[in-house]
Amino acid sequence: MTQNLDRYYQIIRRPHLTEKSTNDNEARNAFHFRVPVDANKIEIREAVQALFSVEVSAVNTLRKTGKVRRRGHVAGKKPNWKKAMVTLKEGQTIDIF
Protein backbone atom coordinates (compact mmCIF):
# COMPACT_ATOMS: atom_id res chain seq x y z
CA MET A 1 0.00 0.00 0.00
CA THR A 2 2.85 2.40 0.75
CA GLN A 3 4.28 1.79 -2.70
CA ASN A 4 0.91 2.78 -4.23
CA LEU A 5 0.75 5.97 -2.16
CA ASP A 6 4.24 6.92 -3.30
CA ARG A 7 3.15 6.47 -6.91
CA TYR A 8 -0.01 8.52 -6.29
CA TYR A 9 2.05 11.38 -4.89
CA GLN A 10 4.25 11.22 -8.00
CA ILE A 11 1.18 11.45 -10.25
CA ILE A 12 -0.51 14.37 -8.49
CA ARG A 13 2.39 16.82 -8.43
CA ARG A 14 0.66 20.05 -7.45
CA PRO A 15 -2.57 21.96 -7.98
CA HIS A 16 -2.75 24.24 -10.99
CA LEU A 17 -4.31 27.40 -9.57
CA THR A 18 -5.34 30.14 -11.97
CA GLU A 19 -8.36 32.39 -12.31
CA LYS A 20 -9.74 30.06 -14.97
CA SER A 21 -9.32 26.98 -12.77
CA THR A 22 -11.04 28.74 -9.87
CA ASN A 23 -14.02 29.59 -12.10
CA ASP A 24 -14.11 26.00 -13.33
CA ASN A 25 -14.14 24.81 -9.73
CA GLU A 26 -17.19 26.95 -8.96
CA ALA A 27 -19.00 26.18 -12.22
CA ARG A 28 -18.65 22.38 -12.47
CA ASN A 29 -16.82 21.23 -9.31
CA ALA A 30 -13.58 20.56 -11.23
CA PHE A 31 -10.08 20.71 -9.76
CA HIS A 32 -6.93 21.18 -11.86
CA PHE A 33 -3.61 19.43 -11.20
CA ARG A 34 -0.17 19.28 -12.84
CA VAL A 35 0.65 15.66 -13.64
CA PRO A 36 3.49 13.83 -15.43
CA VAL A 37 3.31 13.75 -19.22
CA ASP A 38 3.12 9.93 -19.23
CA ALA A 39 0.24 9.69 -16.71
CA ASN A 40 -3.08 8.44 -18.10
CA LYS A 41 -6.65 9.20 -17.03
CA ILE A 42 -7.11 5.94 -15.11
CA GLU A 43 -3.99 6.53 -13.01
CA ILE A 44 -5.03 10.12 -12.33
CA ARG A 45 -8.53 9.02 -11.24
CA GLU A 46 -7.12 6.36 -8.87
CA ALA A 47 -4.61 8.81 -7.39
CA VAL A 48 -7.19 11.53 -6.68
CA GLN A 49 -9.63 9.04 -5.16
CA ALA A 50 -6.96 7.50 -2.93
CA LEU A 51 -5.25 10.71 -1.80
CA PHE A 52 -8.32 12.89 -1.18
CA SER A 53 -11.02 10.27 -0.38
CA VAL A 54 -13.46 11.58 -2.99
CA GLU A 55 -15.38 10.10 -5.92
CA VAL A 56 -14.34 11.26 -9.39
CA SER A 57 -16.92 11.50 -12.17
CA ALA A 58 -14.65 12.59 -15.05
CA VAL A 59 -11.00 13.26 -15.88
CA ASN A 60 -9.96 15.49 -18.78
CA THR A 61 -6.33 16.05 -19.71
CA LEU A 62 -4.37 18.35 -21.94
CA ARG A 63 -0.73 18.52 -22.94
CA LYS A 64 1.14 21.81 -23.20
CA THR A 65 4.29 22.21 -25.27
CA GLY A 66 7.10 24.06 -23.53
CA LYS A 67 7.91 27.51 -24.85
CA VAL A 68 11.20 28.36 -26.49
CA ARG A 69 13.10 30.97 -24.47
CA ARG A 70 16.18 32.96 -25.39
CA ARG A 71 18.87 34.53 -23.28
CA GLY A 72 21.22 36.37 -25.58
CA HIS A 73 22.45 34.04 -28.30
CA VAL A 74 21.51 30.91 -26.38
CA ALA A 75 18.09 29.41 -27.04
CA GLY A 76 16.52 26.96 -24.65
CA LYS A 77 13.17 25.28 -24.19
CA LYS A 78 10.93 24.98 -21.16
CA PRO A 79 9.73 21.43 -20.46
CA ASN A 80 6.46 20.03 -21.78
CA TRP A 81 3.78 19.50 -19.14
CA LYS A 82 0.35 18.00 -18.69
CA LYS A 83 -2.72 19.29 -16.85
CA ALA A 84 -5.55 17.13 -15.51
CA MET A 85 -9.01 18.58 -14.88
CA VAL A 86 -10.75 16.29 -12.40
CA THR A 87 -14.52 16.66 -12.00
CA LEU A 88 -15.91 15.36 -8.73
CA LYS A 89 -19.36 13.93 -8.10
CA GLU A 90 -22.08 16.15 -6.65
CA GLY A 91 -21.45 17.10 -3.01
CA GLN A 92 -17.75 16.10 -3.07
CA THR A 93 -14.96 18.60 -2.49
CA ILE A 94 -11.23 18.75 -1.84
CA ASP A 95 -10.30 20.78 1.23
CA ILE A 96 -6.91 21.97 -0.06
CA PHE A 97 -8.60 24.45 -2.35
Gaussian input, Z-matrix of N, CA and C with variables (Angstrom, degrees):
# hf/3-21g

backbone

0 1
 N
 C     1     B1
 C     2     B2     1     A1
 N     3     B3     2     A2     1     D1
 C     4     B4     3     A3     2     D2
 C     5     B5     4     A4     3     D3
 N     6     B6     5     A5     4     D4
 C     7     B7     6     A6     5     D5
 C     8     B8     7     A7     6     D6
 N     9     B9     8     A8     7     D7
 C    10    B10     9     A9     8     D8
 C    11    B11    10    A10     9     D9
 N    12    B12    11    A11    10    D10
 C    13    B13    12    A12    11    D11
 C    14    B14    13    A13    12    D12
 N    15    B15    14    A14    13    D13
 C    16    B16    15    A15    14    D14
 C    17    B17    16    A16    15    D15
 N    18    B18    17    A17    16    D16
 C    19    B19    18    A18    17    D17
 C    20    B20    19    A19    18    D18
 N    21    B21    20    A20    19    D19
 C    22    B22    21    A21    20    D20
 C    23    B23    22    A22    21    D21
 N    24    B24    23    A23    22    D22
 C    25    B25    24    A24    23    D23
 C    26    B26    25    A25    24    D24
 N    27    B27    26    A26    25    D25
 C    28    B28    27    A27    26    D26
 C    29    B29    28    A28    27    D27
 N    30    B30    29    A29    28    D28
 C    31    B31    30    A30    29    D29
 C    32    B32    31    A31    30    D30
 N    33    B33    32    A32    31    D31
 C    34    B34    33    A33    32    D32
 C    35    B35    34    A34    33    D33
 N    36    B36    35    A35    34    D34
 C    37    B37    36    A36    35    D35
 C    38    B38    37    A37    36    D36
 N    39    B39    38    A38    37    D37
 C    40    B40    39    A39    38    D38
 C    41    B41    40    A40    39    D39
 N    42    B42    41    A41    40    D40
 C    43    B43    42    A42    41    D41
 C    44    B44    43    A43    42    D42
 N    45    B45    44    A44    43    D43
 C    46    B46    45    A45    44    D44
 C    47    B47    46    A46    45    D45
 N    48    B48    47    A47    46    D46
 C    49    B49    48    A48    47    D47
 C    50    B50    49    A49    48    D48
 N    51    B51    50    A50    49    D49
 C    52    B52    51    A51    50    D50
 C    53    B53    52    A52    51    D51
 N    54    B54    53    A53    52    D52
 C    55    B55    54    A54    53    D53
 C    56    B56    55    A55    54    D54
 N    57    B57    56    A56    55    D55
 C    58    B58    57    A57    56    D56
 C    59    B59    58    A58    57    D57
 N    60    B60    59    A59    58    D58
 C    61    B61    60    A60    59    D59
 C    62    B62    61    A61    60    D60
 N    63    B63    62    A62    61    D61
 C    64    B64    63    A63    62    D62
 C    65    B65    64    A64    63    D63
 N    66    B66    65    A65    64    D64
 C    67    B67    66    A66    65    D65
 C    68    B68    67    A67    66    D66
 N    69    B69    68    A68    67    D67
 C    70    B70    69    A69    68    D68
 C    71    B71    70    A70    69    D69
 N    72    B72    71    A71    70    D70
 C    73    B73    72    A72    71    D71
 C    74    B74    73    A73    72    D72
 N    75    B75    74    A74    73    D73
 C    76    B76    75    A75    74    D74
 C    77    B77    76    A76    75    D75
 N    78    B78    77    A77    76    D76
 C    79    B79    78    A78    77    D77
 C    80    B80    79    A79    78    D78
 N    81    B81    80    A80    79    D79
 C    82    B82    81    A81    80    D80
 C    83    B83    82    A82    81    D81
 N    84    B84    83    A83    82    D82
 C    85    B85    84    A84    83    D83
 C    86    B86    85    A85    84    D84
 N    87    B87    86    A86    85    D85
 C    88    B88    87    A87    86    D86
 C    89    B89    88    A88    87    D87
 N    90    B90    89    A89    88    D88
 C    91    B91    90    A90    89    D89
 C    92    B92    91    A91    90    D90
 N    93    B93    92    A92    91    D91
 C    94    B94    93    A93    92    D92
 C    95    B95    94    A94    93    D93
 N    96    B96    95    A95    94    D94
 C    97    B97    96    A96    95    D95
 C    98    B98    97    A97    96    D96
 N    99    B99    98    A98    97    D97
 C   100   B100    99    A99    98    D98
 C   101   B101   100   A100    99    D99
 N   102   B102   101   A101   100   D100
 C   103   B103   102   A102   101   D101
 C   104   B104   103   A103   102   D102
 N   105   B105   104   A104   103   D103
 C   106   B106   105   A105   104   D104
 C   107   B107   106   A106   105   D105
 N   108   B108   107   A107   106   D106
 C   109   B109   108   A108   107   D107
 C   110   B110   109   A109   108   D108
 N   111   B111   110   A110   109   D109
 C   112   B112   111   A111   110   D110
 C   113   B113   112   A112   111   D111
 N   114   B114   113   A113   112   D112
 C   115   B115   114   A114   113   D113
 C   116   B116   115   A115   114   D114
 N   117   B117   116   A116   115   D115
 C   118   B118   117   A117   116   D116
 C   119   B119   118   A118   117   D117
 N   120   B120   119   A119   118   D118
 C   121   B121   120   A120   119   D119
 C   122   B122   121   A121   120   D120
 N   123   B123   122   A122   121   D121
 C   124   B124   123   A123   122   D122
 C   125   B125   124   A124   123   D123
 N   126   B126   125   A125   124   D124
 C   127   B127   126   A126   125   D125
 C   128   B128   127   A127   126   D126
 N   129   B129   128   A128   127   D127
 C   130   B130   129   A129   128   D128
 C   131   B131   130   A130   129   D129
 N   132   B132   131   A131   130   D130
 C   133   B133   132   A132   131   D131
 C   134   B134   133   A133   132   D132
 N   135   B135   134   A134   133   D133
 C   136   B136   135   A135   134   D134
 C   137   B137   136   A136   135   D135
 N   138   B138   137   A137   136   D136
 C   139   B139   138   A138   137   D137
 C   140   B140   139   A139   138   D138
 N   141   B141   140   A140   139   D139
 C   142   B142   141   A141   140   D140
 C   143   B143   142   A142   141   D141
 N   144   B144   143   A143   142   D142
 C   145   B145   144   A144   143   D143
 C   146   B146   145   A145   144   D144
 N   147   B147   146   A146   145   D145
 C   148   B148   147   A147   146   D146
 C   149   B149   148   A148   147   D147
 N   150   B150   149   A149   148   D148
 C   151   B151   150   A150   149   D149
 C   152   B152   151   A151   150   D150
 N   153   B153   152   A152   151   D151
 C   154   B154   153   A153   152   D152
 C   155   B155   154   A154   153   D153
 N   156   B156   155   A155   154   D154
 C   157   B157   156   A156   155   D155
 C   158   B158   157   A157   156   D156
 N   159   B159   158   A158   157   D157
 C   160   B160   159   A159   158   D158
 C   161   B161   160   A160   159   D159
 N   162   B162   161   A161   160   D160
 C   163   B163   162   A162   161   D161
 C   164   B164   163   A163   162   D162
 N   165   B165   164   A164   163   D163
 C   166   B166   165   A165   164   D164
 C   167   B167   166   A166   165   D165
 N   168   B168   167   A167   166   D166
 C   169   B169   168   A168   167   D167
 C   170   B170   169   A169   168   D168
 N   171   B171   170   A170   169   D169
 C   172   B172   171   A171   170   D170
 C   173   B173   172   A172   171   D171
 N   174   B174   173   A173   172   D172
 C   175   B175   174   A174   173   D173
 C   176   B176   175   A175   174   D174
 N   177   B177   176   A176   175   D175
 C   178   B178   177   A177   176   D176
 C   179   B179   178   A178   177   D177
 N   180   B180   179   A179   178   D178
 C   181   B181   180   A180   179   D179
 C   182   B182   181   A181   180   D180
 N   183   B183   182   A182   181   D181
 C   184   B184   183   A183   182   D182
 C   185   B185   184   A184   183   D183
 N   186   B186   185   A185   184   D184
 C   187   B187   186   A186   185   D185
 C   188   B188   187   A187   186   D186
 N   189   B189   188   A188   187   D187
 C   190   B190   189   A189   188   D188
 C   191   B191   190   A190   189   D189
 N   192   B192   191   A191   190   D190
 C   193   B193   192   A192   191   D191
 C   194   B194   193   A193   192   D192
 N   195   B195   194   A194   193   D193
 C   196   B196   195   A195   194   D194
 C   197   B197   196   A196   195   D195
 N   198   B198   197   A197   196   D196
 C   199   B199   198   A198   197   D197
 C   200   B200   199   A199   198   D198
 N   201   B201   200   A200   199   D199
 C   202   B202   201   A201   200   D200
 C   203   B203   202   A202   201   D201
 N   204   B204   203   A203   202   D202
 C   205   B205   204   A204   203   D203
 C   206   B206   205   A205   204   D204
 N   207   B207   206   A206   205   D205
 C   208   B208   207   A207   206   D206
 C   209   B209   208   A208   207   D207
 N   210   B210   209   A209   208   D208
 C   211   B211   210   A210   209   D209
 C   212   B212   211   A211   210   D210
 N   213   B213   212   A212   211   D211
 C   214   B214   213   A213   212   D212
 C   215   B215   214   A214   213   D213
 N   216   B216   215   A215   214   D214
 C   217   B217   216   A216   215   D215
 C   218   B218   217   A217   216   D216
 N   219   B219   218   A218   217   D217
 C   220   B220   219   A219   218   D218
 C   221   B221   220   A220   219   D219
 N   222   B222   221   A221   220   D220
 C   223   B223   222   A222   221   D221
 C   224   B224   223   A223   222   D222
 N   225   B225   224   A224   223   D223
 C   226   B226   225   A225   224   D224
 C   227   B227   226   A226   225   D225
 N   228   B228   227   A227   226   D226
 C   229   B229   228   A228   227   D227
 C   230   B230   229   A229   228   D228
 N   231   B231   230   A230   229   D229
 C   232   B232   231   A231   230   D230
 C   233   B233   232   A232   231   D231
 N   234   B234   233   A233   232   D232
 C   235   B235   234   A234   233   D233
 C   236   B236   235   A235   234   D234
 N   237   B237   236   A236   235   D235
 C   238   B238   237   A237   236   D236
 C   239   B239   238   A238   237   D237
 N   240   B240   239   A239   238   D238
 C   241   B241   240   A240   239   D239
 C   242   B242   241   A241   240   D240
 N   243   B243   242   A242   241   D241
 C   244   B244   243   A243   242   D242
 C   245   B245   244   A244   243   D243
 N   246   B246   245   A245   244   D244
 C   247   B247   246   A246   245   D245
 C   248   B248   247   A247   246   D246
 N   249   B249   248   A248   247   D247
 C   250   B250   249   A249   248   D248
 C   251   B251   250   A250   249   D249
 N   252   B252   251   A251   250   D250
 C   253   B253   252   A252   251   D251
 C   254   B254   253   A253   252   D252
 N   255   B255   254   A254   253   D253
 C   256   B256   255   A255   254   D254
 C   257   B257   256   A256   255   D255
 N   258   B258   257   A257   256   D256
 C   259   B259   258   A258   257   D257
 C   260   B260   259   A259   258   D258
 N   261   B261   260   A260   259   D259
 C   262   B262   261   A261   260   D260
 C   263   B263   262   A262   261   D261
 N   264   B264   263   A263   262   D262
 C   265   B265   264   A264   263   D263
 C   266   B266   265   A265   264   D264
 N   267   B267   266   A266   265   D265
 C   268   B268   267   A267   266   D266
 C   269   B269   268   A268   267   D267
 N   270   B270   269   A269   268   D268
 C   271   B271   270   A270   269   D269
 C   272   B272   271   A271   270   D270
 N   273   B273   272   A272   271   D271
 C   274   B274   273   A273   272   D272
 C   275   B275   274   A274   273   D273
 N   276   B276   275   A275   274   D274
 C   277   B277   276   A276   275   D275
 C   278   B278   277   A277   276   D276
 N   279   B279   278   A278   277   D277
 C   280   B280   279   A279   278   D278
 C   281   B281   280   A280   279   D279
 N   282   B282   281   A281   280   D280
 C   283   B283   282   A282   281   D281
 C   284   B284   283   A283   282   D282
 N   285   B285   284   A284   283   D283
 C   286   B286   285   A285   284   D284
 C   287   B287   286   A286   285   D285
 N   288   B288   287   A287   286   D286
 C   289   B289   288   A288   287   D287
 C   290   B290   289   A289   288   D288

   B1=1.4536
   B2=1.5250
   B3=1.3171
   B4=1.4624
   B5=1.5149
   B6=1.3317
   B7=1.4502
   B8=1.5329
   B9=1.3401
   B10=1.4604
   B11=1.5194
   B12=1.3277
   B13=1.4600
   B14=1.5269
   B15=1.3246
   B16=1.4649
   B17=1.5216
   B18=1.3178
   B19=1.4649
   B20=1.5310
   B21=1.3407
   B22=1.4587
   B23=1.5225
   B24=1.3264
   B25=1.4669
   B26=1.5251
   B27=1.3285
   B28=1.4534
   B29=1.5217
   B30=1.3292
   B31=1.4633
   B32=1.5204
   B33=1.3230
   B34=1.4709
   B35=1.5200
   B36=1.3350
   B37=1.4598
   B38=1.5165
   B39=1.3339
   B40=1.4593
   B41=1.5172
   B42=1.3259
   B43=1.4642
   B44=1.5206
   B45=1.3047
   B46=1.4649
   B47=1.5303
   B48=1.3256
   B49=1.4572
   B50=1.5177
   B51=1.3222
   B52=1.4533
   B53=1.5313
   B54=1.3060
   B55=1.4624
   B56=1.5271
   B57=1.3182
   B58=1.4651
   B59=1.5287
   B60=1.3324
   B61=1.4589
   B62=1.5295
   B63=1.3292
   B64=1.4604
   B65=1.5269
   B66=1.3187
   B67=1.4664
   B68=1.5228
   B69=1.3214
   B70=1.4521
   B71=1.5261
   B72=1.3149
   B73=1.4614
   B74=1.5260
   B75=1.3188
   B76=1.4616
   B77=1.5284
   B78=1.3310
   B79=1.4648
   B80=1.5253
   B81=1.3498
   B82=1.4696
   B83=1.5169
   B84=1.3240
   B85=1.4691
   B86=1.5244
   B87=1.3519
   B88=1.4590
   B89=1.5220
   B90=1.3163
   B91=1.4531
   B92=1.5190
   B93=1.3335
   B94=1.4631
   B95=1.5229
   B96=1.3365
   B97=1.4588
   B98=1.5204
   B99=1.3438
   B100=1.4644
   B101=1.5149
   B102=1.3272
   B103=1.4625
   B104=1.5242
   B105=1.3345
   B106=1.4666
   B107=1.5266
   B108=1.3062
   B109=1.4609
   B110=1.5300
   B111=1.3224
   B112=1.4645
   B113=1.5294
   B114=1.3273
   B115=1.4703
   B116=1.5209
   B117=1.3396
   B118=1.4603
   B119=1.5314
   B120=1.3279
   B121=1.4647
   B122=1.5259
   B123=1.3087
   B124=1.4676
   B125=1.5171
   B126=1.3285
   B127=1.4677
   B128=1.5195
   B129=1.3202
   B130=1.4646
   B131=1.5218
   B132=1.3407
   B133=1.4699
   B134=1.5273
   B135=1.3357
   B136=1.4718
   B137=1.5230
   B138=1.3239
   B139=1.4577
   B140=1.5199
   B141=1.3297
   B142=1.4713
   B143=1.5204
   B144=1.3289
   B145=1.4585
   B146=1.5183
   B147=1.3240
   B148=1.4647
   B149=1.5275
   B150=1.3333
   B151=1.4627
   B152=1.5181
   B153=1.3365
   B154=1.4577
   B155=1.5224
   B156=1.3241
   B157=1.4700
   B158=1.5253
   B159=1.3235
   B160=1.4611
   B161=1.5274
   B162=1.3395
   B163=1.4568
   B164=1.5232
   B165=1.3143
   B166=1.4510
   B167=1.5217
   B168=1.3438
   B169=1.4610
   B170=1.5232
   B171=1.3503
   B172=1.4626
   B173=1.5207
   B174=1.3270
   B175=1.4658
   B176=1.5207
   B177=1.3127
   B178=1.4611
   B179=1.5161
   B180=1.3262
   B181=1.4588
   B182=1.5202
   B183=1.3229
   B184=1.4498
   B185=1.5087
   B186=1.3442
   B187=1.4627
   B188=1.5091
   B189=1.3227
   B190=1.4579
   B191=1.5250
   B192=1.3187
   B193=1.4536
   B194=1.5119
   B195=1.3256
   B196=1.4533
   B197=1.5206
   B198=1.3195
   B199=1.4609
   B200=1.5237
   B201=1.3154
   B202=1.4552
   B203=1.5196
   B204=1.3123
   B205=1.4633
   B206=1.5123
   B207=1.3239
   B208=1.4624
   B209=1.5212
   B210=1.2990
   B211=1.4605
   B212=1.5232
   B213=1.3209
   B214=1.4508
   B215=1.5159
   B216=1.3152
   B217=1.4575
   B218=1.5244
   B219=1.2993
   B220=1.4646
   B221=1.5267
   B222=1.3162
   B223=1.4610
   B224=1.5248
   B225=1.2999
   B226=1.4582
   B227=1.5184
   B228=1.3149
   B229=1.4485
   B230=1.5112
   B231=1.3368
   B232=1.4583
   B233=1.5311
   B234=1.3196
   B235=1.4673
   B236=1.5311
   B237=1.3335
   B238=1.4578
   B239=1.5232
   B240=1.3417
   B241=1.4554
   B242=1.5211
   B243=1.3225
   B244=1.4524
   B245=1.5172
   B246=1.3335
   B247=1.4620
   B248=1.5217
   B249=1.3323
   B250=1.4612
   B251=1.5226
   B252=1.3280
   B253=1.4599
   B254=1.5229
   B255=1.3207
   B256=1.4571
   B257=1.5236
   B258=1.3276
   B259=1.4602
   B260=1.5161
   B261=1.3179
   B262=1.4596
   B263=1.5173
   B264=1.3308
   B265=1.4594
   B266=1.5221
   B267=1.3179
   B268=1.4640
   B269=1.5288
   B270=1.3157
   B271=1.4622
   B272=1.5159
   B273=1.3252
   B274=1.4615
   B275=1.5197
   B276=1.3147
   B277=1.4550
   B278=1.5103
   B279=1.3242
   B280=1.4610
   B281=1.5147
   B282=1.3300
   B283=1.4603
   B284=1.5299
   B285=1.3208
   B286=1.4589
   B287=1.5074
   B288=1.3312
   B289=1.4514
   B290=1.5076
   A1=110.94
   A2=117.57
   A3=120.57
   A4=110.72
   A5=116.66
   A6=120.55
   A7=110.13
   A8=117.34
   A9=120.88
   A10=110.78
   A11=118.44
   A12=121.05
   A13=110.78
   A14=116.69
   A15=119.31
   A16=110.56
   A17=116.90
   A18=120.59
   A19=110.79
   A20=117.20
   A21=120.61
   A22=111.44
   A23=116.46
   A24=119.56
   A25=111.29
   A26=118.35
   A27=120.83
   A28=111.32
   A29=117.37
   A30=120.51
   A31=110.85
   A32=117.27
   A33=121.15
   A34=106.94
   A35=116.44
   A36=120.53
   A37=112.47
   A38=116.31
   A39=119.54
   A40=108.41
   A41=117.46
   A42=119.07
   A43=110.21
   A44=115.32
   A45=121.46
   A46=106.57
   A47=116.35
   A48=121.30
   A49=111.06
   A50=115.51
   A51=122.56
   A52=106.84
   A53=115.97
   A54=119.58
   A55=110.49
   A56=116.00
   A57=120.73
   A58=111.40
   A59=117.27
   A60=119.67
   A61=111.66
   A62=116.56
   A63=120.25
   A64=110.62
   A65=117.38
   A66=121.03
   A67=111.01
   A68=117.42
   A69=121.87
   A70=110.80
   A71=116.12
   A72=121.13
   A73=110.15
   A74=117.05
   A75=120.61
   A76=111.98
   A77=117.05
   A78=120.81
   A79=112.94
   A80=117.80
   A81=119.26
   A82=113.81
   A83=117.54
   A84=122.77
   A85=111.08
   A86=116.10
   A87=122.03
   A88=109.75
   A89=116.43
   A90=122.91
   A91=108.44
   A92=117.00
   A93=121.97
   A94=110.10
   A95=115.75
   A96=122.13
   A97=109.76
   A98=116.57
   A99=121.99
   A100=106.64
   A101=115.98
   A102=121.48
   A103=108.93
   A104=118.77
   A105=120.67
   A106=111.11
   A107=116.41
   A108=121.71
   A109=110.98
   A110=118.30
   A111=120.50
   A112=113.69
   A113=118.77
   A114=121.31
   A115=109.83
   A116=116.84
   A117=120.04
   A118=109.94
   A119=115.56
   A120=121.02
   A121=112.56
   A122=117.70
   A123=120.94
   A124=110.33
   A125=117.51
   A126=121.05
   A127=111.02
   A128=117.12
   A129=120.80
   A130=110.21
   A131=116.85
   A132=120.84
   A133=111.05
   A134=117.46
   A135=121.52
   A136=110.96
   A137=117.47
   A138=121.15
   A139=111.28
   A140=117.65
   A141=120.91
   A142=110.03
   A143=117.65
   A144=120.24
   A145=111.71
   A146=117.64
   A147=120.67
   A148=111.96
   A149=117.50
   A150=120.31
   A151=113.05
   A152=117.93
   A153=120.56
   A154=113.88
   A155=118.87
   A156=124.40
   A157=111.53
   A158=116.33
   A159=122.61
   A160=108.44
   A161=116.03
   A162=121.26
   A163=108.86
   A164=116.38
   A165=122.90
   A166=109.18
   A167=116.26
   A168=119.52
   A169=111.93
   A170=118.66
   A171=120.60
   A172=109.81
   A173=115.17
   A174=122.04
   A175=107.69
   A176=116.91
   A177=122.69
   A178=107.60
   A179=117.04
   A180=120.73
   A181=109.92
   A182=114.83
   A183=120.60
   A184=108.66
   A185=114.49
   A186=120.79
   A187=108.60
   A188=116.26
   A189=122.14
   A190=108.35
   A191=115.64
   A192=121.32
   A193=108.86
   A194=117.13
   A195=121.50
   A196=111.78
   A197=115.50
   A198=120.48
   A199=110.76
   A200=115.20
   A201=121.00
   A202=107.38
   A203=117.22
   A204=123.36
   A205=109.39
   A206=115.83
   A207=120.76
   A208=109.25
   A209=114.58
   A210=122.02
   A211=105.65
   A212=115.19
   A213=119.68
   A214=110.36
   A215=116.49
   A216=120.86
   A217=112.58
   A218=117.35
   A219=121.32
   A220=109.09
   A221=116.15
   A222=121.74
   A223=108.59
   A224=115.12
   A225=120.40
   A226=108.89
   A227=116.11
   A228=120.68
   A229=109.39
   A230=115.86
   A231=120.11
   A232=108.35
   A233=118.21
   A234=119.50
   A235=112.17
   A236=115.48
   A237=121.30
   A238=107.90
   A239=116.60
   A240=119.83
   A241=109.97
   A242=114.65
   A243=120.95
   A244=109.19
   A245=116.04
   A246=121.96
   A247=108.37
   A248=115.80
   A249=121.61
   A250=108.59
   A251=115.97
   A252=121.98
   A253=107.30
   A254=116.33
   A255=122.73
   A256=108.49
   A257=116.61
   A258=122.08
   A259=108.35
   A260=115.69
   A261=121.18
   A262=110.78
   A263=116.02
   A264=120.72
   A265=109.84
   A266=115.49
   A267=122.74
   A268=110.99
   A269=116.73
   A270=122.26
   A271=114.31
   A272=119.49
   A273=123.69
   A274=109.42
   A275=117.35
   A276=121.59
   A277=109.59
   A278=115.82
   A279=122.75
   A280=106.28
   A281=117.07
   A282=121.72
   A283=113.93
   A284=118.84
   A285=120.81
   A286=110.80
   A287=116.30
   A288=120.11
   A289=108.72
   D1=-37.46
   D2=179.81
   D3=-64.69
   D4=-36.17
   D5=178.69
   D6=-63.99
   D7=-39.01
   D8=177.71
   D9=-65.65
   D10=-42.16
   D11=179.67
   D12=-63.31
   D13=-38.63
   D14=176.97
   D15=-61.72
   D16=-42.07
   D17=178.50
   D18=-65.49
   D19=-39.33
   D20=179.16
   D21=-63.52
   D22=-39.22
   D23=177.63
   D24=-68.87
   D25=-27.18
   D26=175.44
   D27=-74.70
   D28=-29.78
   D29=-179.88
   D30=-75.93
   D31=-49.57
   D32=179.66
   D33=-90.06
   D34=94.16
   D35=-174.61
   D36=-76.84
   D37=-51.42
   D38=-179.95
   D39=-166.46
   D40=159.24
   D41=175.69
   D42=-72.25
   D43=149.99
   D44=177.28
   D45=-106.69
   D46=95.67
   D47=-174.17
   D48=-100.36
   D49=115.28
   D50=174.15
   D51=-139.23
   D52=174.72
   D53=177.15
   D54=-63.79
   D55=-38.77
   D56=179.74
   D57=-66.06
   D58=-39.72
   D59=179.45
   D60=-69.63
   D61=-33.49
   D62=176.77
   D63=-66.44
   D64=-41.67
   D65=176.88
   D66=-64.91
   D67=-38.07
   D68=177.86
   D69=-65.62
   D70=-36.69
   D71=177.29
   D72=-61.79
   D73=-44.85
   D74=-179.03
   D75=-71.90
   D76=-36.43
   D77=-175.01
   D78=-75.51
   D79=-45.79
   D80=-174.15
   D81=-134.18
   D82=19.87
   D83=175.78
   D84=58.11
   D85=45.69
   D86=-178.98
   D87=-111.23
   D88=140.70
   D89=179.30
   D90=-119.40
   D91=138.64
   D92=-175.88
   D93=-106.75
   D94=137.57
   D95=-179.48
   D96=-134.74
   D97=149.14
   D98=167.89
   D99=-86.18
   D100=131.91
   D101=-178.46
   D102=-133.12
   D103=164.16
   D104=176.61
   D105=-63.87
   D106=153.45
   D107=-177.98
   D108=-64.91
   D109=-29.10
   D110=-177.81
   D111=-91.48
   D112=3.06
   D113=178.99
   D114=-76.67
   D115=140.02
   D116=177.90
   D117=-106.44
   D118=173.52
   D119=-173.90
   D120=-64.37
   D121=-35.51
   D122=-179.65
   D123=-66.35
   D124=-44.50
   D125=177.82
   D126=-63.14
   D127=-40.53
   D128=-179.60
   D129=-64.91
   D130=-43.42
   D131=178.43
   D132=-60.15
   D133=-47.35
   D134=-179.78
   D135=-62.17
   D136=-40.74
   D137=-178.09
   D138=-65.66
   D139=-44.90
   D140=-179.47
   D141=-65.47
   D142=-42.73
   D143=179.97
   D144=-64.63
   D145=-38.27
   D146=-178.07
   D147=-75.64
   D148=-41.31
   D149=-174.85
   D150=-77.27
   D151=-35.27
   D152=-173.39
   D153=-111.27
   D154=-0.75
   D155=179.19
   D156=53.61
   D157=52.88
   D158=178.03
   D159=-130.28
   D160=168.38
   D161=176.27
   D162=-106.81
   D163=127.37
   D164=-177.53
   D165=-96.60
   D166=133.57
   D167=177.47
   D168=-98.66
   D169=-30.15
   D170=-179.47
   D171=-155.17
   D172=150.89
   D173=175.00
   D174=-130.95
   D175=122.44
   D176=173.86
   D177=-115.04
   D178=143.58
   D179=-179.99
   D180=-130.16
   D181=156.64
   D182=171.77
   D183=-147.18
   D184=148.24
   D185=-179.88
   D186=-108.80
   D187=135.28
   D188=178.59
   D189=-113.66
   D190=133.71
   D191=176.93
   D192=-84.78
   D193=135.15
   D194=179.80
   D195=-65.49
   D196=143.98
   D197=-178.68
   D198=-79.93
   D199=150.90
   D200=174.66
   D201=-85.42
   D202=129.56
   D203=-179.23
   D204=-122.30
   D205=146.73
   D206=179.74
   D207=-121.30
   D208=145.38
   D209=170.73
   D210=-136.46
   D211=97.13
   D212=-174.90
   D213=70.31
   D214=-128.92
   D215=179.68
   D216=-86.10
   D217=-9.50
   D218=-175.51
   D219=-92.64
   D220=126.58
   D221=176.66
   D222=-106.77
   D223=138.33
   D224=177.67
   D225=-134.74
   D226=177.92
   D227=-178.45
   D228=-136.80
   D229=133.40
   D230=174.41
   D231=-73.91
   D232=154.47
   D233=-176.11
   D234=-70.92
   D235=153.85
   D236=172.35
   D237=-72.06
   D238=152.31
   D239=179.35
   D240=-146.80
   D241=166.48
   D242=-176.70
   D243=-130.05
   D244=140.93
   D245=178.70
   D246=-118.34
   D247=138.02
   D248=176.69
   D249=-115.42
   D250=129.25
   D251=176.11
   D252=-106.91
   D253=108.76
   D254=-173.03
   D255=-103.31
   D256=118.80
   D257=177.79
   D258=-97.00
   D259=127.75
   D260=-179.36
   D261=-95.51
   D262=158.18
   D263=177.70
   D264=-68.81
   D265=161.97
   D266=-177.09
   D267=-56.21
   D268=131.36
   D269=178.51
   D270=88.21
   D271=-8.58
   D272=179.61
   D273=-89.95
   D274=148.40
   D275=175.50
   D276=-152.84
   D277=161.72
   D278=176.27
   D279=-112.85
   D280=126.34
   D281=-171.71
   D282=-74.41
   D283=-16.95
   D284=-179.11
   D285=-62.04
   D286=-36.21
   D287=-176.69
   D288=-84.18

